[in-house]
Amino acid sequence: MSILGTIVRFIVSAIVLMLVGYLVPGFSRLTFGTAIIAAIVIAVIGWVVERIMGRSINPYGRGVVGFISGAVVIYLAQLFVPGMRVTLLGALIASLIIGIIDLFIPTTLRGSRGTNR
């Protein structure tokens, strides 16, 4: 993925997080700067979790495990992002909404594996 492609994906991810902040109770509304930081933190935590647990843990697994891991990653991100507050229920709902949005506008950052989603 090119550097421009990576930047665009972070921007799209930040916009999605800002949208989720308006839609999901228990998920704080984020400024654009905070949303960019959150997108980076979520990508890094997601990458680490996927490396430890394997590919089946990622949201593209489309199962309950992927959904739950997405919620856990979102919940953990608040520990590293100032101004981001998420309840457990908020993280679950956010994971669902982000998963639905990701079906149409892929926002997940992945290493190059030869596949594009």
C-alpha positions as CSV (number, residue, x, y, z in Angstrom):
1,M,0.0,0.0,0.0
2,S,1.3,3.4,-0.9
3,I,1.9,6.1,1.7
4,L,-1.0,8.1,0.2
5,G,-3.3,5.1,0.4
6,T,-2.4,4.7,4.1
7,I,-3.1,8.4,4.8
8,V,-6.4,8.2,3.0
9,R,-7.4,5.1,5.1
10,F,-6.5,6.8,8.3
11,I,-8.6,9.8,7.3
12,V,-11.5,7.6,6.4
13,S,-11.1,5.6,9.7
14,A,-11.1,8.9,11.6
15,I,-14.2,10.1,9.9
16,V,-15.9,6.8,10.7
17,L,-14.9,7.1,14.3
18,M,-16.3,10.6,14.5
19,L,-19.6,9.3,13.0
20,V,-19.7,6.5,15.5
21,G,-19.2,9.0,18.3
22,Y,-22.4,10.7,17.2
23,L,-24.4,7.5,16.7
24,V,-23.4,5.3,19.6
25,P,-24.3,5.9,23.2
26,G,-21.4,5.2,25.4
27,F,-18.8,6.3,22.8
28,S,-17.5,9.9,23.2
29,R,-17.7,12.3,20.3
30,L,-14.2,12.8,18.9
31,T,-12.5,15.8,17.3
32,F,-10.8,15.1,14.0
33,G,-7.3,15.2,15.7
34,T,-8.4,12.8,18.4
35,A,-10.1,10.5,15.8
36,I,-6.8,10.3,13.8
37,I,-4.9,9.3,16.9
38,A,-7.6,6.8,17.8
39,A,-7.5,5.4,14.2
40,I,-3.7,4.9,14.5
41,V,-4.0,3.4,18.0
42,I,-6.8,1.0,16.9
43,A,-4.8,-0.1,13.9
44,V,-1.7,-0.8,16.0
45,I,-3.6,-2.7,18.7
46,G,-5.5,-4.6,16.1
47,W,-2.3,-5.5,14.3
48,V,-0.7,-6.7,17.6
49,V,-3.8,-8.8,18.6
50,E,-4.0,-10.3,15.1
51,R,-0.3,-11.3,15.3
52,I,-0.8,-12.9,18.7
53,M,-4.1,-14.6,18.0
54,G,-3.9,-15.3,14.3
55,R,-5.9,-14.2,11.3
56,S,-9.2,-15.7,12.5
57,I,-9.4,-13.0,15.1
58,N,-9.7,-10.1,12.7
59,P,-13.0,-8.6,11.8
60,Y,-12.9,-10.1,8.4
61,G,-13.4,-13.5,10.0
62,R,-17.0,-12.3,10.1
63,G,-17.7,-14.3,13.1
64,V,-18.5,-13.6,16.8
65,V,-14.7,-13.8,17.5
66,G,-13.9,-11.1,15.0
67,F,-16.8,-8.9,16.3
68,I,-15.7,-9.4,20.0
69,S,-12.0,-8.7,19.2
70,G,-13.0,-5.5,17.4
71,A,-14.9,-4.4,20.5
72,V,-12.0,-5.2,22.8
73,V,-9.6,-3.3,20.5
74,I,-11.9,-0.3,20.6
75,Y,-12.3,-0.5,24.3
76,L,-8.5,-0.8,24.9
77,A,-7.8,2.2,22.6
78,Q,-9.4,4.5,25.1
79,L,-6.5,3.7,27.5
80,F,-4.1,5.3,25.0
81,V,-6.1,8.1,23.4
82,P,-6.8,11.2,25.5
83,G,-10.4,12.4,25.2
84,M,-11.7,9.0,24.0
85,R,-14.2,7.3,26.4
86,V,-16.0,4.1,25.6
87,T,-18.2,1.9,27.7
88,L,-18.3,-1.9,27.1
89,L,-21.7,-1.6,25.5
90,G,-20.5,1.4,23.4
91,A,-17.5,-0.6,22.2
92,L,-19.8,-3.5,21.2
93,I,-22.2,-1.3,19.3
94,A,-19.3,0.6,17.7
95,S,-17.7,-2.6,16.6
96,L,-21.0,-3.6,14.9
97,I,-21.4,-0.2,13.2
98,I,-17.8,-0.1,12.1
99,G,-18.1,-3.6,10.7
100,I,-21.1,-2.7,8.7
101,I,-19.5,0.5,7.4
102,D,-16.3,-1.5,6.6
103,L,-18.3,-3.7,4.3
104,F,-18.9,-0.8,2.0
105,I,-15.8,1.4,2.7
106,P,-12.9,-0.7,3.9
107,T,-11.1,1.2,6.8
108,T,-9.0,-1.6,8.3
109,L,-5.3,-1.1,7.8
110,R,-3.4,-4.3,7.0
111,G,0.1,-5.3,6.1
112,S,0.6,-6.3,2.5
113,R,-0.5,-9.9,2.1
114,G,-1.2,-9.9,-1.6
115,T,-4.9,-9.4,-1.0
116,N,-6.9,-6.2,-1.1
117,R,-10.2,-5.7,0.7
